[in-house]
Amino acid sequence: GQNIDQPTEMTATEGAIVQINCTYQTSGFNGLFWYQQHAGEAPTFLSYNVLDGLEEKGRFSSFLSRSKGYSYLLLKELQMKDSASYLCAVRGRGSTLGRLYFGRGTQLTVWP
Amino acid sequence: NAGVTQTPKFQVLKTGQSMTLQCAQDMNHEYMSWYRQDPGMGLRLIHYSVGAGITDQGEVPNGYNVSRSTTEDFPLRLLSAAPSQTSVYFCASSPGTATNEKLFFGSGTQLSVL
């Protein structure tokens, strides 16, 4: 089975830094994705990790520890437009390679 | 660039009616999938396909059928709609199932079953 946990909601102020955590317990692991979803829109890809460590992309960074089943998404210099839901997703392995399992998402609200 | 196109954007059905949600992609992607998104539940995989003629079940396949006769199209059929199928449905595709291949999502279909 798959179990992916994220906080339901977070708030932060403009210009601040926020870290959104994701823990997972899956029967197979073949990579972890983060997606951003604005209200009423489709998810869009943010980052991908398959090896331990930090991947940096501009204001967004994502970290993975496979031994701990843990990832986080770090958002720096927050802007109002970063208010959105952030989805953690794990790709299966072997017979479940075609499956991408999503967490329930973390709703981030950025205040001015 | 059309990407992944879903139709319709909105649909209201009565219990017991049938309908097909359409999904087409123009990126020559081998992998296509259907998700439903319910408040507080996140995205849940319904069915997926790794190529034309190949489909498989996801986490919540009951009440839904799919087929993949061409690379471009992956329709989702509701044979007898139920209120529990009220949801937002997303179609998504990727080039393949290599570990780092990200999903491209359609704009979604809001379905209400009365």
Interface residues (C-beta under 8 A of the other chain):
Chain A: Q2 T8 N30 G31 F33 Y35 E41 A42 P43 T44 F45 Y48 V50 L87 A89 R91 L97 G98 R99 L100 Y101 F102 G103 R104 G105
Chain B: Y31 S33 Y35 G40 M41 G42 L43 R44 L45 Y48 V50 D56 G58 E59 F90 T97 T99 N100 K102 L103 F104 F105 G106 S107 G108
